[in-house]
Amino acid sequence: MPSNKPLDALAIGLMVITTFVMSQQQILSKLAADDMSPTLQIGLRSLFSVILIGGWVWLRGLHRSFVSGAVVPGMLAGVLFALEYLGLGEGLKHTTASHAVVFLYTAPVFAALGLHFTVAHERLSSIQWLGVCAAFGGIALAFLWNDTVSGESSLLGDFYCVLGGLAWGATTVLIRNTVLSQAPVMQTLTWQLLGASVILVGYGLISNDSPIVWSNKVLLSLSIQTLIISIAALLTWFWLLRIYQASRLGVLSFMTPLWGVAMGVLLLDEPLEAGFVAGALLVLGGILLVSGDDWLRQRAIKRQQALQSPASTTTAKDAQTVL
């Protein structure tokens, strides 16, 4: 049963750590890209993760709680998950990690649009529509105002990452509209990792046009991405979703692209172009409005109740005085 527990210091601290960790997948893939393509790195990460998680699920007997009838939607979720990271992996060949993390995290906007048309109680509010328009306006601005030296290459990479965000958003819509919405998290995650490992490893090996070097950078990247990002961070995120209010967690997840941009600049010495900064601010603002709509409504309700409370107290005291 979902919980409505408000955020506390533990949740906020875990979200700061989790969003930072999740933002590093682009950085790590980019750092080791000369020795192994980002797509193959993500595919191998998924393969190692599904082996570890699948083994844990089997040993703990968690597979007994898996729902039936999830094979077809599970396979589709795996394909979409693979397409998400295929877009990211191919995008990182042409654009910076800073660009990649912002455009990949347009996923909540695509998910909100898809759910608006497929789930009756998920209609977009006026604030969310404003967020959608801001996000797409930011994408357009970043694409049109491209002042990098390798502008065409960067645009292609950015476009791949937006497609990755679209696939991620489509995954959310698929899960909400199929039996996967009733399935345990581990069942859906297993299908996603399985699909990504098969498709991305296959694609990475076929499309690879340079020798694979098992350097220290590659081994470090795969180790961190497998054990910390794919397993520890994801399991922490799912645990938080079970305990705390999803709307408020969604607002804090806004930190992930911010961490990604900051680390791209600090660790990879990536430039911050004026067009990208302006577009990214619009995109991130749009994501915040779309994801934080419930939180904003709750804040407005509490503020209204706080304003009404003194008036009610005064009225009660006046009544007692008259009596």
C-alpha positions as CSV (number, residue, x, y, z in Angstrom):
1,M,0.0,0.0,0.0
2,P,1.5,3.4,-1.0
3,S,2.4,5.7,1.9
4,N,1.8,9.4,2.1
5,K,4.7,10.0,4.6
6,P,6.0,13.6,4.1
7,L,9.7,14.1,3.5
8,D,12.1,14.1,6.5
9,A,15.8,14.6,6.9
10,L,16.5,11.0,5.9
11,A,14.6,11.2,2.7
12,I,16.1,14.6,1.7
13,G,19.6,13.3,2.4
14,L,19.1,10.1,0.5
15,M,17.6,12.0,-2.5
16,V,20.6,14.4,-2.6
17,I,23.0,11.3,-2.7
18,T,20.8,9.3,-5.1
19,T,20.3,12.2,-7.6
20,F,24.1,12.8,-7.5
21,V,24.9,9.2,-8.2
22,M,22.3,8.9,-11.0
23,S,23.7,12.0,-12.7
24,Q,27.2,10.3,-12.9
25,Q,26.2,7.7,-15.5
26,Q,26.8,10.2,-18.4
27,I,30.1,11.4,-16.8
28,L,31.4,7.8,-16.4
29,S,30.3,6.7,-19.9
30,K,31.9,9.8,-21.4
31,L,35.2,9.4,-19.5
32,A,35.7,5.8,-20.8
33,A,34.2,6.4,-24.3
34,D,37.6,6.3,-26.0
35,D,38.1,2.7,-24.9
36,M,34.5,1.4,-25.1
37,S,31.4,3.0,-26.7
38,P,28.9,4.4,-24.2
39,T,26.2,2.1,-25.7
40,L,28.2,-1.0,-25.0
41,Q,29.1,0.2,-21.5
42,I,25.4,0.6,-20.7
43,G,24.6,-2.8,-22.3
44,L,27.2,-4.6,-20.2
45,R,26.1,-2.6,-17.1
46,S,22.6,-3.9,-17.7
47,L,23.8,-7.4,-18.2
48,F,25.8,-7.5,-15.0
49,S,22.9,-5.9,-13.1
50,V,20.3,-8.3,-14.4
51,I,22.5,-11.3,-13.4
52,L,23.0,-9.9,-9.9
53,I,19.4,-8.7,-9.3
54,G,17.9,-11.8,-11.0
55,G,20.0,-14.1,-8.7
56,W,19.0,-12.1,-5.6
57,V,15.3,-12.3,-6.7
58,W,15.5,-16.1,-7.2
59,L,17.4,-16.8,-4.0
60,R,15.0,-14.7,-1.9
61,G,12.0,-16.3,-3.6
62,L,10.7,-12.9,-4.7
63,H,9.7,-14.3,-8.1
64,R,6.8,-16.0,-6.5
65,S,5.0,-12.7,-6.1
66,F,5.4,-11.8,-9.8
67,V,2.1,-11.2,-11.5
68,S,1.0,-13.3,-14.4
69,G,0.3,-11.9,-17.9
70,A,3.3,-9.6,-17.8
71,V,5.4,-11.2,-20.5
72,V,4.3,-9.1,-23.4
73,P,4.3,-5.7,-21.6
74,G,7.5,-6.7,-19.8
75,M,9.2,-7.3,-23.2
76,L,7.9,-4.0,-24.5
77,A,9.2,-2.3,-21.3
78,G,12.6,-3.9,-22.0
79,V,12.6,-2.6,-25.6
80,L,11.7,0.9,-24.5
81,F,14.3,0.8,-21.7
82,A,16.9,-0.2,-24.3
83,L,15.8,2.5,-26.7
84,E,16.2,5.1,-23.8
85,Y,19.8,4.1,-23.3
86,L,20.5,3.6,-26.9
87,G,19.5,7.3,-27.4
88,L,21.8,8.2,-24.5
89,G,24.7,6.1,-25.6
90,E,24.6,7.3,-29.2
91,G,24.0,10.9,-28.1
92,L,27.1,10.8,-25.9
93,K,29.2,10.1,-29.1
94,H,28.2,13.5,-30.5
95,T,27.4,15.8,-27.6
96,T,28.6,16.6,-24.0
97,A,27.5,14.9,-20.8
98,S,26.0,18.2,-19.7
99,H,23.7,18.3,-22.7
100,A,22.9,14.6,-22.5
101,V,21.7,14.7,-18.9
102,V,19.4,17.7,-19.5
103,F,17.8,16.3,-22.6
104,L,17.4,12.8,-21.3
105,Y,15.6,14.1,-18.2
106,T,12.8,15.6,-20.4
107,A,11.2,12.2,-19.8
108,P,8.7,13.5,-17.1
109,V,7.3,15.9,-19.7
110,F,6.7,13.1,-22.3
111,A,5.3,10.9,-19.6
112,A,2.9,13.5,-18.4
113,L,1.7,14.1,-22.0
114,G,1.2,10.4,-22.6
115,L,-0.7,9.9,-19.3
116,H,-2.9,12.9,-20.1
117,F,-4.3,11.1,-23.1
118,T,-4.4,7.5,-21.7
119,V,-5.3,7.8,-18.0
120,A,-8.5,9.6,-17.0
121,H,-7.2,10.9,-13.6
122,E,-3.9,12.0,-15.0
123,R,-5.1,15.1,-16.9
124,L,-2.6,17.9,-17.1
125,S,-3.4,21.0,-15.0
126,S,-2.9,24.5,-16.3
127,I,0.4,24.7,-14.4
128,Q,1.6,21.4,-16.0
129,W,0.6,22.6,-19.5
130,L,2.7,25.7,-18.8
131,G,5.6,23.4,-17.8
132,V,5.2,21.3,-21.0
133,C,5.3,24.5,-23.2
134,A,8.3,25.8,-21.3
135,A,10.2,22.5,-21.7
136,F,9.5,22.2,-25.4
137,G,10.3,25.9,-25.8
138,G,13.6,25.2,-24.1
139,I,14.4,22.3,-26.3
140,A,13.7,24.4,-29.4
141,L,15.8,27.3,-28.1
142,A,18.8,25.1,-27.3
143,F,18.6,23.5,-30.8
144,L,18.1,26.8,-32.7
145,W,20.6,28.8,-30.6
146,N,23.6,26.5,-31.1
147,D,26.9,28.4,-30.9
148,T,29.3,25.5,-30.5
149,V,32.2,24.9,-32.9
150,S,30.8,21.5,-33.8
151,G,27.2,22.6,-34.0
152,E,25.8,20.0,-36.3
153,S,27.4,17.1,-34.3
154,S,26.1,18.6,-31.0
155,L,22.6,18.9,-32.4
156,L,22.6,15.3,-33.5
157,G,23.7,14.1,-30.1
158,D,21.2,16.3,-28.4
159,F,18.5,14.9,-30.7
160,Y,19.4,11.3,-29.7
161,C,19.2,12.2,-26.1
162,V,15.7,13.8,-26.5
163,L,14.7,10.5,-28.2
164,G,16.0,8.7,-25.1
165,G,13.9,10.9,-22.9
166,L,10.9,10.2,-25.2
167,A,11.5,6.4,-24.8
168,W,11.8,6.8,-21.0
169,G,8.5,8.7,-20.8
170,A,6.8,6.1,-23.0
171,T,8.0,3.4,-20.6
172,T,6.2,5.2,-17.8
173,V,3.0,5.4,-19.9
174,L,3.3,1.7,-20.8
175,I,3.7,0.6,-17.1
176,R,0.7,2.7,-15.9
177,N,-1.6,1.3,-18.6
178,T,-0.7,-2.4,-18.4
179,V,-0.6,-5.2,-15.8
180,L,2.9,-3.9,-14.9
181,S,1.3,-1.2,-12.8
182,Q,0.3,-4.0,-10.4
183,A,3.6,-5.9,-10.7
184,P,6.4,-5.8,-8.0
185,V,9.2,-3.4,-8.8
186,M,11.7,-6.2,-9.2
187,Q,9.6,-7.8,-11.9
188,T,9.5,-4.7,-14.1
189,L,13.1,-3.8,-13.4
190,T,14.2,-7.3,-14.4
191,W,12.4,-7.1,-17.7
192,Q,13.9,-3.6,-18.3
193,L,17.5,-4.7,-17.6
194,L,17.1,-7.9,-19.6
195,G,15.9,-6.0,-22.7
196,A,18.6,-3.4,-22.3
197,S,21.4,-6.1,-22.0
198,V,20.3,-8.1,-25.0
199,I,19.7,-5.1,-27.4
200,L,22.5,-2.8,-26.3
201,V,25.2,-5.4,-26.0
202,G,24.2,-6.8,-29.4
203,Y,24.1,-3.3,-31.0
204,G,27.3,-2.2,-29.2
205,L,29.3,-5.2,-30.5
206,I,27.9,-4.9,-34.1
207,S,28.3,-1.1,-34.4
208,N,31.7,-0.9,-32.7
209,D,34.2,0.4,-35.2
210,S,37.3,0.5,-33.0
211,P,39.1,-2.0,-30.7
212,I,37.6,-2.5,-27.2
213,V,40.2,-1.7,-24.6
214,W,39.6,-3.0,-21.1
215,S,41.3,-0.1,-19.5
216,N,41.1,0.9,-15.8
217,K,38.7,3.7,-16.9
218,V,36.3,1.1,-18.5
219,L,36.5,-1.3,-15.5
220,L,35.9,1.6,-13.1
221,S,33.0,2.9,-15.2
222,L,31.3,-0.5,-15.4
223,S,31.8,-1.3,-11.7
224,I,30.4,2.0,-10.5
225,Q,27.5,1.9,-13.0
226,T,26.6,-1.7,-12.2
227,L,26.9,-1.8,-8.4
228,I,26.2,1.8,-7.4
229,I,24.0,3.3,-10.2
230,S,22.0,0.3,-11.5
231,I,21.6,-1.5,-8.2
232,A,22.2,0.7,-5.1
233,A,20.8,4.0,-6.4
234,L,17.8,2.4,-8.2
235,L,16.8,0.3,-5.2
236,T,17.1,3.3,-2.9
237,W,14.8,5.3,-5.3
238,F,12.2,2.5,-5.3
239,W,12.4,2.2,-1.5
240,L,11.8,6.0,-1.2
241,L,8.8,5.8,-3.6
242,R,7.2,3.2,-1.3
243,I,7.7,5.2,1.9
244,Y,7.4,8.9,0.9
245,Q,5.1,11.1,-1.2
246,A,5.9,10.6,-4.8
247,S,5.1,14.2,-5.8
248,R,7.7,15.6,-3.4
249,L,10.3,13.1,-4.4
250,G,9.6,14.1,-8.0
251,V,10.5,17.7,-7.2
252,L,13.8,16.7,-5.6
253,S,14.7,14.5,-8.5
254,F,15.0,17.8,-10.3
255,M,18.5,17.9,-8.8
256,T,19.8,15.1,-11.1
257,P,20.3,17.2,-14.3
258,L,21.7,20.0,-12.2
259,W,24.3,17.6,-10.8
260,G,25.0,16.3,-14.3
261,V,25.6,19.7,-15.7
262,A,27.8,20.8,-12.8
263,M,29.9,17.6,-12.9
264,G,30.3,17.8,-16.7
265,V,31.7,21.3,-16.4
266,L,34.0,20.5,-13.4
267,L,35.2,17.0,-14.3
268,L,35.1,17.0,-18.1
269,D,35.8,20.7,-18.6
270,E,32.7,21.0,-20.8
271,P,31.8,24.5,-22.0
272,L,28.5,26.1,-21.1
273,E,27.1,27.8,-24.3
274,A,24.7,30.7,-23.9
275,G,22.1,28.9,-26.1
276,F,22.2,25.7,-24.1
277,V,22.1,27.5,-20.7
278,A,19.0,29.5,-21.7
279,G,17.3,26.4,-23.2
280,A,18.3,24.2,-20.3
281,L,16.8,26.7,-17.7
282,L,13.5,26.6,-19.6
283,V,13.6,22.8,-19.8
284,L,14.4,22.4,-16.1
285,G,11.8,24.9,-15.2
286,G,9.2,23.0,-17.3
287,I,10.2,19.7,-15.7
288,L,9.8,21.3,-12.2
289,L,6.3,22.6,-13.0
290,V,5.2,19.2,-14.5
291,S,6.6,17.1,-11.7
292,G,5.9,19.4,-8.9
293,D,2.2,20.2,-9.6
294,D,0.9,18.1,-6.8
295,W,3.4,19.5,-4.4
296,L,2.5,23.1,-5.4
297,R,-1.2,22.3,-4.9
298,Q,-0.6,20.9,-1.4
299,R,1.5,24.0,-0.5
300,A,-1.4,26.2,-1.7
301,I,-3.9,24.3,0.3
302,K,-1.8,24.5,3.4
303,R,-1.2,28.2,2.9
304,Q,-4.9,28.8,2.5
305,Q,-5.7,26.8,5.6
306,A,-3.1,28.8,7.6
307,L,-4.7,32.1,6.5
308,Q,-8.2,30.9,7.4
309,S,-7.1,29.5,10.8
310,P,-6.6,32.8,12.7
311,A,-9.9,34.2,11.4
312,S,-11.7,31.0,12.7
313,T,-10.0,31.3,16.1
314,T,-10.9,35.0,16.4
315,T,-14.5,34.3,15.5
316,A,-14.7,31.5,18.2
317,K,-13.2,33.8,20.9
318,D,-15.7,36.6,20.0
319,A,-18.6,34.2,20.2
320,Q,-17.4,33.1,23.7
321,T,-17.1,36.7,24.8
322,V,-20.7,37.4,23.7
323,L,-22.0,34.4,25.5
